[in-house]
Amino acid sequence: MIAAVCSLAPAYAQNIKVIVADASYVMGDSDTLAGAEENALLRAKRKAVEEAGVYIEASSTDVETHAGSATLHLNQLSVRTITAAVTETDILEKRRALDGDRPSFYVKIRATVHLDMLAEAVKRLTSDEQLAAHHRQLQTENSQLKTQLESLREQLQASGPRREPASALKTRRAAIDLGQAAIKSHSLPEKIDLASRAIAADDLYPNAYVIRGQTYLRIVSLTFSNGATRGQISPYVERAIADFDRALTLDPSSTWALLGRGDAFTWQKKMREAAGDYERLLRLDPLFDVARQRLIALSTTTAKKQIAAKQWRQALSTLDKVLRADAPQSWVAQEKDAYLLRSQIYTELGELERAASDLTGVIRVDPSNAQALLRRGQLYRRLLQGRQAKDDLEQACGLGLEEACTVLQ
């Protein structure tokens, strides 16, 4: 569960601070060069945020350990949310070295931090904690689930969820307690049973439907990964949609119900309906990072299909919905594929300056992206900007891209 505490010292009363910070990162076994450089940059941004007066604490399996006296834990979602407050980053110094037998990356930056945006991001991180915890738990549970599937199938094929007598479990408090028990349980059949009992206790309690719907989707993911066909998972998807529909009838602003229904529509390959739910969710809560991730992935996949069919204008419209001009700079790293696709579309449509601008955004967050450097260099040549073209092509060649070296000859 992410926990965040924001304490703005009196010395930082103004809304904007410009801070110089540096950080190092030692490359791990699973890191790429570009990924390691990006991790160093993220650490520097976090230092800038902390120096602005914000202390961030997060507990998750995604940890980062800094050399020195402090061990810092930071979930990647909170990194993207908190660094949304860093609206401008200038790289002052960047170098590579060897730490033992591993490459080490150092970066020094000047960051512009908006404290108002930071306070709003921290506020968002602390909201919807109960359902957020349940969602993450369902995404990571793997142990002992296979043995539960058969008993769960038998339970679902029975006459229906067991209802307690009308005299029992008829209060909202009882429904909330059962919902909390369902969240804590690691047994899928027990989750279904507890959520169903919560609904029996109070069928106007929307969170119980969300919890049961999320559990059905976890079953879908697990059974599909074990080789089930779409026909076999379809009943679970339909049960999930029915639960999310009911939750939204009771509470039209339930963001977790919208996220769940969007995920269920994605399993059904109803991409337009899924995108509609994610977009509606983001209108309710623009800082809901999981929904933005889903929408980016969905839009990128759809745009690839449209590009393959040479539907340039349709693909451009699809990508424009997620590549907003006012989006925080920290999200560009998550949208790199979408920016690369849009650059390709602009090139096909003859809008070369826009194509180059999208590639510039990618290179700003991924300076080692040789393909982006090559493509921008080729665009600069067509735009008769020879000096810039030569710089990009030489850098791409230096990163080992043979095609760039050939173009330079």
C-alpha positions in Angstrom: 0.0 0.0 0.0 1.4 3.4 -0.9 1.6 5.9 1.9 2.6 9.4 1.4 3.2 12.3 3.7 3.5 15.9 2.5 5.1 18.5 4.8 5.9 21.8 3.2 8.4 23.7 5.3 7.7 27.5 5.8 10.9 28.3 3.8 9.1 26.9 0.7 6.0 29.0 0.8 6.2 29.9 -2.9 4.5 27.6 -5.3 7.4 27.0 -7.6 11.0 26.0 -6.7 14.0 25.5 -8.9 16.3 22.9 -7.4 19.7 21.4 -8.5 19.9 17.7 -7.6 22.1 14.7 -8.6 21.9 11.0 -8.4 23.7 7.7 -9.3 22.4 4.3 -10.4 24.4 1.1 -10.7 23.1 -1.1 -13.6 21.4 -4.4 -12.5 21.3 -7.7 -14.3 17.9 -7.1 -15.8 18.5 -3.4 -16.8 19.1 -2.0 -20.2 21.4 0.9 -20.7 18.5 3.2 -21.5 16.6 1.9 -18.5 19.5 2.4 -16.1 20.0 6.0 -17.3 16.3 6.6 -16.8 16.5 5.2 -13.3 19.3 7.7 -12.5 17.2 10.5 -13.8 14.2 9.4 -11.8 16.3 9.3 -8.7 17.5 12.8 -9.3 14.0 14.0 -9.8 12.9 12.4 -6.5 15.8 14.2 -4.7 14.6 17.4 -6.1 11.0 16.7 -4.9 12.3 15.8 -1.5 14.4 18.9 -1.3 11.3 20.9 -2.1 9.9 19.8 1.2 8.1 16.5 0.5 8.9 13.2 2.2 7.7 10.1 0.2 7.3 6.7 1.8 6.1 3.7 -0.1 5.8 0.0 0.7 5.8 -2.5 -2.2 7.8 -5.2 -3.8 9.3 -2.7 -6.2 12.2 -1.3 -4.2 15.2 0.8 -4.9 18.2 0.8 -2.6 20.5 3.8 -2.6 24.2 3.5 -1.7 25.0 5.3 1.5 23.2 5.5 4.8 19.6 5.5 3.6 17.5 2.8 2.0 14.6 4.2 0.0 11.5 2.3 -1.1 9.5 3.7 -4.0 6.7 2.2 -6.1 7.0 3.2 -9.8 3.4 4.4 -9.9 4.1 6.9 -7.1 7.3 8.0 -8.9 5.2 8.9 -12.0 2.6 10.7 -9.8 5.0 12.6 -7.6 7.4 13.6 -10.5 4.3 15.0 -12.3 5.2 18.0 -10.2 8.5 18.3 -12.0 7.4 20.3 -15.0 10.9 21.1 -16.5 14.2 19.3 -16.2 17.5 20.5 -17.6 20.4 18.0 -17.6 23.5 19.8 -16.3 25.9 16.9 -16.3 25.8 13.2 -17.2 28.5 10.5 -17.2 29.1 6.8 -17.1 31.7 4.9 -15.0 32.3 1.4 -13.8 31.4 0.3 -10.2 33.3 -3.0 -9.9 32.2 -4.9 -13.0 28.9 -3.0 -13.5 28.2 0.3 -15.4 27.3 3.2 -13.1 25.3 6.2 -14.3 25.5 9.7 -12.8 23.2 12.6 -13.7 22.9 16.2 -12.3 19.8 18.1 -13.1 18.1 21.5 -12.6 14.4 20.8 -11.9 11.4 23.1 -11.7 9.0 21.8 -9.0 5.4 22.9 -8.7 4.4 22.5 -5.0 0.7 22.9 -5.7 0.7 20.0 -8.2 2.8 18.0 -5.7 0.4 18.4 -2.9 -2.5 17.4 -5.3 -0.5 14.3 -6.3 0.2 13.3 -2.7 -3.5 13.7 -1.9 -4.4 11.4 -4.8 -2.0 8.7 -3.6 -3.8 8.5 -0.2 -7.3 8.2 -1.7 -9.2 5.0 -2.3 -6.7 3.0 -0.2 -8.8 0.0 0.5 -9.8 -0.8 -3.1 -6.4 0.1 -4.3 -4.8 -2.4 -1.9 -7.2 -5.0 -3.1 -6.5 -4.3 -6.8 -2.7 -4.6 -6.3 -3.2 -7.8 -4.2 -5.2 -9.4 -6.9 -2.5 -8.5 -9.5 0.3 -10.2 -7.5 -1.3 -13.3 -6.0 0.0 -16.4 -7.6 0.6 -19.0 -4.9 -1.8 -21.9 -4.4 -4.4 -20.5 -6.8 -4.4 -23.4 -9.3 -5.6 -25.8 -6.7 -8.6 -23.5 -5.9 -9.9 -23.2 -9.5 -11.7 -26.6 -9.6 -13.6 -26.0 -6.3 -14.4 -22.5 -7.5 -15.9 -23.8 -10.8 -18.1 -26.2 -8.8 -19.2 -23.4 -6.5 -20.1 -21.1 -9.4 -22.1 -23.9 -11.1 -24.2 -24.4 -8.0 -27.5 -22.7 -7.4 -25.9 -19.4 -6.7 -24.3 -17.5 -3.9 -25.4 -18.5 -0.4 -27.7 -16.0 1.2 -27.9 -15.6 5.0 -31.3 -15.4 6.7 -33.0 -12.1 6.4 -32.5 -11.6 10.1 -28.7 -11.8 9.8 -26.2 -9.5 8.1 -28.6 -6.7 7.2 -26.6 -3.6 8.0 -24.0 -1.6 6.1 -21.5 -2.2 8.9 -21.8 -5.9 8.4 -21.4 -5.5 4.6 -18.3 -3.4 5.1 -16.7 -5.9 7.5 -17.4 -8.7 5.1 -15.9 -6.7 2.2 -12.7 -6.0 4.3 -12.5 -9.7 5.0 -12.8 -10.5 1.3 -9.9 -8.1 0.6 -7.6 -9.7 3.1 -8.4 -13.3 2.0 -5.9 -15.1 -0.3 -8.5 -17.7 -1.4 -10.4 -16.9 -4.5 -13.5 -19.1 -3.5 -13.5 -17.4 -0.1 -13.3 -13.9 -1.7 -16.3 -14.7 -3.9 -18.2 -16.1 -0.9 -17.4 -13.2 1.4 -18.2 -10.5 -1.3 -21.5 -12.4 -2.0 -22.4 -12.4 1.7 -21.6 -8.6 1.8 -24.1 -8.1 -1.0 -26.7 -10.2 0.8 -26.2 -8.1 3.9 -26.6 -4.8 2.0 -27.3 -5.0 -1.8 -26.9 -1.2 -2.0 -23.2 -1.3 -1.0 -21.3 -0.8 -4.3 -17.8 -1.7 -3.0 -18.9 -5.3 -2.5 -19.8 -5.6 -6.2 -16.4 -4.1 -7.1 -14.5 -6.6 -4.9 -16.3 -9.5 -6.4 -15.9 -8.2 -10.0 -12.2 -7.7 -9.4 -12.0 -11.3 -8.1 -13.7 -12.6 -11.2 -11.2 -10.8 -13.4 -8.3 -12.3 -11.4 -9.8 -15.7 -12.2 -9.9 -14.8 -15.8 -6.3 -13.8 -15.9 -5.2 -16.9 -14.0 -7.2 -19.4 -16.1 -6.2 -17.8 -19.4 -2.5 -18.0 -18.4 -3.0 -21.7 -17.7 -4.2 -22.3 -21.3 -7.9 -21.7 -21.1 -9.7 -20.6 -24.2 -11.7 -17.4 -24.5 -14.9 -19.4 -24.4 -13.9 -20.9 -21.1 -13.2 -17.5 -19.5 -16.2 -15.8 -21.0 -18.6 -16.7 -18.1 -16.3 -15.1 -15.6 -15.9 -11.9 -17.7 -19.7 -11.6 -18.0 -20.1 -12.0 -14.2 -17.5 -9.3 -13.6 -19.2 -6.9 -16.0 -22.6 -7.6 -14.3 -21.0 -6.7 -10.9 -19.3 -3.5 -12.2 -22.6 -2.5 -13.9 -24.4 -2.8 -10.7 -21.8 -0.9 -8.8 -22.0 1.9 -11.3 -25.7 2.0 -11.0 -25.4 2.5 -7.3 -22.4 4.9 -7.6 -21.8 6.4 -11.1 -18.6 8.0 -9.9 -17.0 4.7 -8.7 -13.6 4.9 -10.3 -12.6 1.4 -9.4 -15.8 0.0 -11.0 -15.0 2.0 -14.2 -11.5 0.6 -14.2 -12.8 -3.0 -13.7 -15.4 -2.7 -16.4 -12.8 -1.3 -18.8 -10.6 -4.2 -18.1 -13.4 -6.6 -18.6 -14.3 -5.0 -21.9 -10.7 -5.3 -23.0 -10.9 -9.1 -22.3 -13.9 -9.1 -24.6 -11.9 -7.2 -27.2 -14.5 -4.4 -27.0 -11.8 -1.7 -27.3 -14.1 1.3 -27.9 -16.2 0.5 -24.8 -13.0 -0.1 -22.7 -11.5 3.2 -23.9 -14.8 5.0 -23.0 -14.7 3.7 -19.5 -11.0 4.7 -19.0 -11.7 8.1 -20.4 -14.7 8.6 -18.2 -12.6 7.6 -15.2 -9.9 10.1 -16.0 -12.4 12.9 -16.3 -13.5 12.0 -12.8 -9.9 11.7 -11.5 -7.1 12.9 -13.9 -4.5 11.5 -11.5 -5.7 7.9 -11.6 -2.4 6.5 -13.0 -3.6 2.9 -13.6 -6.4 4.0 -15.9 -4.0 6.3 -17.8 -1.6 3.3 -18.3 -4.5 1.2 -19.5 -5.7 3.9 -22.0 -2.1 4.4 -23.3 -1.6 0.7 -23.9 -5.1 0.3 -25.5 -4.7 3.3 -27.8 -1.2 2.3 -28.9 -2.4 -1.2 -29.8 -5.4 0.2 -31.7 -3.2 2.8 -33.5 -0.8 0.1 -34.6 -3.6 -1.8 -36.3 -4.8 1.4 -38.0 -1.3 2.2 -39.2 -0.9 -1.3 -40.6 -4.1 -0.7 -42.6 -2.8 2.8 -43.7 -5.6 4.5 -41.8 -3.4 7.5 -41.0 -6.1 10.0 -39.9 -7.9 7.4 -37.8 -4.6 6.4 -36.1 -3.8 10.1 -35.5 -7.1 10.7 -33.8 -6.7 7.6 -31.6 -3.2 8.7 -30.4 -4.3 12.4 -29.9 -6.7 11.3 -27.2 -3.8 10.1 -24.9 -1.0 12.4 -26.0 -2.2 15.6 -24.4 -0.1 18.7 -24.8 -0.7 19.5 -21.1 0.3 16.1 -19.8 3.1 16.0 -17.2 6.6 15.5 -18.6 7.0 12.4 -16.4 4.4 10.6 -18.5 6.4 10.9 -21.7 8.5 7.9 -20.7 5.4 5.8 -20.5 4.1 7.1 -23.8 7.3 6.6 -25.9 5.7 4.0 -28.2 2.7 6.2 -28.8 4.9 9.2 -29.6 7.0 7.1 -32.0 3.9 6.0 -33.8 2.5 9.5 -34.1 5.8 10.7 -35.5 5.5 7.9 -38.1 2.0 9.1 -39.0 3.1 12.8 -39.2 5.9 11.7 -41.6 3.5 9.9 -43.8 1.2 12.9 -43.9 4.2 15.2 -44.8 4.0 17.1 -41.4 7.8 16.8 -40.9 8.2 19.4 -38.2 5.5 17.8 -36.0 7.1 14.4 -36.6 10.5 15.8 -35.5 8.9 17.4 -32.4 7.5 14.1 -31.2 10.9 12.4 -31.6 12.4 15.2 -29.6 10.0 14.4 -26.8 11.1 10.8 -26.9 14.8 11.7 -26.9 14.4 14.0 -24.0 13.4 11.2 -21.7 15.4 8.5 -23.5 18.7 10.1 -24.8 20.1 6.7 -25.8 17.2 5.8 -28.1 19.2 5.2 -31.3 16.2 4.6 -33.5 14.6 7.9 -32.5 17.9 9.7 -33.1 18.2 8.1 -36.6 14.6 9.0 -37.6 15.0 12.6 -36.3 18.3 13.0 -38.1 16.7 11.8 -41.4 13.8 14.3 -40.8 16.3 17.1 -40.2 17.9 16.3 -43.5 14.6 16.6 -45.3 14.0 19.9 -43.5 17.5 21.1 -44.7 18.8 21.3 -41.1 22.1 19.8 -41.8 23.9 20.6 -38.6 21.2 19.0 -36.4 20.9 16.1 -38.8 24.6 15.3 -38.5 24.6 15.6 -34.7 21.7 13.1 -34.4 23.2 10.6 -36.9 26.6 10.7 -35.3 25.1 10.1 -31.9 23.0 7.2 -33.2 26.1 5.7 -34.9 28.0 6.1 -31.7 25.3 4.1 -29.9 26.0 1.2 -32.3 23.2 1.7 -34.9 24.8 0.6 -38.2 22.1 2.1 -40.3 23.0 5.5 -38.9 26.7 5.0 -39.6 25.8 4.0 -43.2 23.7 7.2 -43.7 26.7 9.3 -42.5 29.0 7.9 -45.1 
